[in-house]
Amino acid sequence: MARPTLTALIDRIGNDISTKVTGGTKLLTRALLTAIGRAVAGVAHGLYGYIAHTAKQILPDTADSAMLERHAYWKGGGMVKKSAAKSTGTVTFTGGASATILAGTEVHAADGTAYTTNADGTLAAGTVDIVVTAVEGGINDQAAGVTLTLTSPIAGVNSQATVAAGGLTGGTDQETNAQLLERLRQYVAAAPAGGKKDDYVSWALEVAGVTRAWSYPLEDGDGKVKMRFMMDDTYANGIPLAADVTAVQAKLDAEAPAGITPTAAAPVAVVRNMTISVTPNTVAVQAAVQAELADLFRREAEPGGTILLSHIDEAISLAAGETDHTLTVPAADLTHTVSQIGVLGVITWS
């Protein structure tokens, strides 16, 4: 039932008063009964609004953020929204020998993102490597070689430090409502059953940053489950790093039933470059094609899976502004072994 507008309620109540109180005589604009009717209409309109809002909270897909989280908790076996994870990694400090950098020392990037040292460090031979962690959760990663600056000077220590090999990684944003809703949908569709195949997927998805996961019972033998997963919103190609695998492994070890040995693993990326002639060949259309293909890979790429050539053609055709195209590379369906996953590479516009 559609919520009636305030104007409709005013007219409806005015007509009721006119019919039942004044014998059909039209009410004057400034009459007492007109004012009472408008006041009642305002109250009714507010009640209709409350009912409409409450009705949306009944189902998780229309609920607001707070109610969605309650649905997830009660219907998802205690499921909670994943918090933002903090970027971490090693930074190289330089300066005079024997200078000490205390735990909690803050450095910041050019964009103002702050990081603090996890432990004390003393310079030996003018250099020391110290692990730092971002002050705030979120995608605050930094590439190796990026310069960080001490927020407060330290005697004997150079003000600028350098992100070491491996960079600062692992930062993820807080889980969105859409992502939480999708996890809840998967959970309800495949209710837990003490360690069945889909349970491992649900457990992996509870780890911050994990966006997709697949389980492969018996791949490594009896009593073993191989779990592969992706972190699409954390890394450009979505492939997890060693620290991410360790985090998921810890989660699986904590949840797996007795007698089962789970193993977390990152899929091996198979980069899929493409050559496309598109009409019209504009920057906007190219960007739209790129976005559609990225969406296709996220939806359909999986370890051991096949991305059909016809689906690639379809994705290109769905791009806004595209009127025609010729796909030269690839020329056949994209197949992968069970340890491999396809990731979108460079598109050459011919």
Secondary structure, 3 states (H helix, E strand, C coil): CCCCCHHHHHHHHHHHHHHHCCCCCCCCCCCHHHHHHHHHHHHHHHHHHHHHHHHHHCCCCCCCHHHHHHHHHHHCCCCCCCCCECCEEEEEEEECCCCEECCCCEEECCCCCEEEECCCEECECCEEEEEEEECCCCCCCECCCCEEEECCCCCCECCEEEECCCCEECCECCCCHHHHHHHHHHHHHCCCCCCCHHHHHHHHHCCCCCCEEEEEECCCCCCEEEEEEECCCCCCCCCCCHHHHHHHHHHHHHHCCCCCEEEEECCEEEEEEEEEEEECCCHHHHHHHHHHHHHHHHHHCCCCCEECHHHHHHHHHHCCCCCEEEEEECCCCEECCCCEEEEEEEEEEC
